[in-house]
Amino acid sequence: MQEATSPSSGEAQPGSRPGAAGSSAATPVKPVIPAAAAKRANASVIGMIIALVLSIAAFLPVVLMNPQPKSGGYRPDIDVASVARNAAGVAGFTPVAPDTGNAFQANYARWEAGTGSGVPTWEVGYVTPKTSFIALVQTTQANPTWLLQQTRNAPITGTRNAGGRDWELRDTGKGEKSMVLNYRGSTVVLSGAAQLDEFATLAAAVVGSLESNPAVTVSPSAPAAP
């Protein structure tokens, strides 16, 4: 009888897979970045950082030289009374310069020759205590067309007493309103979207200025001095 021989340990057994056993088969392959690629990636990151630092360094002086305004906002320091005195010689009358204390801040005061409208005017813009706006316009040459333009064609809705004088009240119904006063040959129009109590305060100051300088040196129909 022939003896049964056991298969050699080096021979593959039926159903077996080469390399199926062993710890090396379960270890994940770790990618390796070539040195040149890693160097290029690092160079790109460093370049971006340098560019960002340079941008900040260039922008920072601009920010420091232009500080943000205070919470109250910037309001130019306009001396309305001084500008009014300078305009009086051209206007032919003393333009109003309402004394509102520090409640209303003027952001412009000027004399307009009326080249386009044909009506020369004294104009002042006021920022109200509630940060709204009222425009003051005064002339000795008012006419119905000009008045409609100044009041945005608003209808007359009544009168309002301010400073002891009855002002004509006009309201567009869309927030914009006007108060109009005719006083000794001079017409003053206040227009804006402010509340009526602020209109009344400014109007009373206008009356005070008119009564302290009541004289008009030119007739309402005469042209203003050049």
C-alpha positions in Angstrom: 0.0 0.0 0.0 1.1 3.5 -0.7 1.2 5.9 2.2 -1.0 9.0 2.0 1.2 12.0 1.7 0.1 15.3 3.2 0.4 18.3 0.9 3.5 20.4 1.3 3.1 23.5 3.3 4.4 25.6 0.5 1.7 24.4 -1.9 -1.5 26.4 -2.4 -4.5 24.9 -0.9 -7.7 24.7 -3.0 -9.9 27.8 -2.5 -7.1 29.8 -1.0 -6.2 33.4 -2.3 -2.7 34.6 -2.4 -2.0 37.4 0.0 -5.4 37.0 1.7 -3.8 36.5 5.0 -1.3 38.7 6.8 -1.5 42.2 8.4 0.1 43.9 5.4 -3.0 43.4 3.3 -5.2 45.5 5.8 -2.9 48.5 6.0 -4.1 51.5 3.9 -1.8 53.0 1.4 -0.6 56.4 2.4 -0.3 58.9 -0.5 3.1 60.6 -0.8 3.2 64.1 -2.2 6.3 64.7 -4.2 8.7 67.2 -2.7 8.4 69.6 -5.7 4.6 69.7 -5.4 4.7 70.3 -1.7 7.1 73.1 -2.2 4.9 74.8 -4.8 1.8 74.4 -2.5 3.7 76.0 0.4 4.9 78.8 -1.8 1.3 79.6 -3.0 0.0 79.8 0.6 2.9 82.0 1.7 2.3 84.3 -1.3 -1.4 84.7 -0.4 -0.5 85.6 3.1 2.0 88.2 2.0 -0.5 89.7 -0.5 -3.1 90.0 2.3 -0.7 91.7 4.7 0.4 94.2 2.0 -3.3 95.0 1.2 -4.1 95.6 4.9 -1.0 97.8 5.2 -2.0 99.8 2.2 -5.6 100.3 3.3 -5.0 101.0 7.0 -3.6 104.6 6.6 -6.7 105.5 4.6 -9.0 104.3 7.4 -6.9 106.2 10.0 -7.0 109.4 8.0 -10.7 109.2 7.5 -12.3 108.4 10.9 -16.0 107.6 11.0 -18.3 110.4 11.9 -19.8 110.6 15.4 -23.2 109.3 16.0 -24.8 112.7 15.6 -23.4 112.9 12.0 -21.5 115.8 10.4 -23.2 119.1 10.4 -21.4 122.1 8.8 -21.0 125.2 11.0 -23.0 127.8 9.0 -23.2 131.3 10.5 -26.6 132.2 9.0 -26.6 135.8 10.4 -23.2 136.5 8.9 -24.1 135.2 5.5 -27.4 137.2 5.7 -25.6 140.4 6.4 -23.3 139.8 3.4 -26.3 139.1 1.2 -28.3 142.2 2.2 -26.5 144.5 -0.1 -27.4 142.3 -3.1 -30.9 141.4 -1.9 -32.0 145.0 -1.3 -33.4 143.9 2.1 -32.2 142.2 5.2 -32.7 138.4 4.8 -34.1 136.6 7.8 -31.7 134.9 10.1 -33.8 132.9 12.6 -32.3 132.5 16.1 -33.1 128.9 17.0 -30.3 128.5 19.5 -28.7 125.1 19.0 -32.0 123.3 18.2 -31.9 123.7 14.5 -28.6 123.3 12.5 -28.2 125.1 9.2 -26.4 123.2 6.5 -26.5 125.9 3.9 -27.3 129.6 3.6 -27.1 131.4 0.2 -28.4 134.1 -2.0 -29.7 132.9 -5.4 -30.0 135.4 -8.2 -33.0 133.7 -9.7 -31.4 133.2 -13.2 -33.7 130.3 -13.9 -36.9 131.1 -12.1 -36.7 134.9 -12.5 -37.3 135.2 -8.7 -34.2 136.1 -6.6 -34.3 134.3 -3.3 -32.6 134.0 0.1 -32.3 130.3 1.0 -31.4 128.5 4.2 -31.6 124.7 4.9 -32.2 123.5 8.5 -31.8 120.1 10.0 -34.4 119.8 12.8 -34.0 118.4 16.3 -35.7 115.2 15.1 -33.2 115.0 12.2 -35.7 116.0 9.5 -35.3 118.9 7.2 -37.0 122.3 6.5 -36.0 124.6 3.7 -36.5 128.3 4.1 -36.9 130.6 1.1 -37.5 134.3 1.2 -38.1 136.8 -1.6 -39.7 140.2 -2.3 -40.7 139.2 -5.8 -43.1 136.2 -5.2 -45.7 135.4 -7.8 -48.3 132.6 -8.0 -46.4 130.4 -10.3 -43.2 130.6 -8.2 -45.2 130.0 -5.0 -46.8 126.8 -6.5 -43.4 125.6 -7.4 -42.0 126.2 -3.9 -45.0 124.4 -2.3 -45.1 121.5 -4.8 -48.6 122.5 -5.9 -49.9 121.6 -2.5 -53.4 122.8 -1.7 -54.1 125.2 1.1 -55.3 123.2 4.1 -55.7 125.9 6.7 -53.6 128.3 8.8 -51.3 127.9 11.8 -50.3 130.6 14.2 -46.6 130.9 14.9 -44.8 133.8 16.4 -48.0 135.7 16.7 -48.6 135.6 12.9 -51.0 133.4 10.9 -49.1 131.3 8.4 -50.8 129.7 5.4 -50.5 125.9 5.7 -50.2 123.8 2.6 -50.0 120.0 2.6 -49.3 117.6 -0.2 -50.8 114.7 1.7 -47.6 112.7 1.2 -45.6 114.0 4.1 -44.3 117.2 2.4 -45.9 120.4 3.8 -45.3 124.1 3.6 -46.0 127.2 5.7 -46.2 130.6 3.9 -46.1 134.1 5.4 -46.4 137.4 3.7 -44.9 140.1 5.8 -44.4 143.8 4.8 -43.5 143.0 1.2 -41.5 139.9 1.9 -42.7 136.3 1.4 -41.2 133.5 3.5 -41.9 129.8 2.6 -40.9 126.9 4.9 -41.1 123.5 3.2 -40.2 120.0 4.2 -41.2 116.7 5.7 -40.7 117.7 9.4 -43.5 117.6 12.0 -45.7 120.6 12.4 -44.4 121.4 15.9 -40.9 121.8 14.4 -42.3 124.0 11.6 -44.0 126.1 14.2 -40.8 126.5 16.2 -38.8 127.6 13.2 -41.7 129.8 12.0 -41.8 131.7 15.3 -38.0 132.3 15.0 -38.5 133.6 11.5 -41.2 136.1 12.7 -38.7 137.3 15.4 -36.1 137.9 12.8 -38.6 139.8 10.5 -39.8 142.0 13.3 -36.3 142.9 14.3 -35.4 143.9 10.7 -38.8 145.0 9.3 -37.5 147.5 6.7 -37.5 146.4 3.0 -35.4 148.8 1.0 -36.9 147.8 -2.4 -40.5 147.7 -3.4 -42.0 144.2 -4.0 -42.3 144.8 -7.8 -38.8 146.3 -8.3 -36.0 144.1 -9.4 -33.3 143.4 -6.8 -30.0 145.2 -7.1 -27.4 143.4 -9.2 
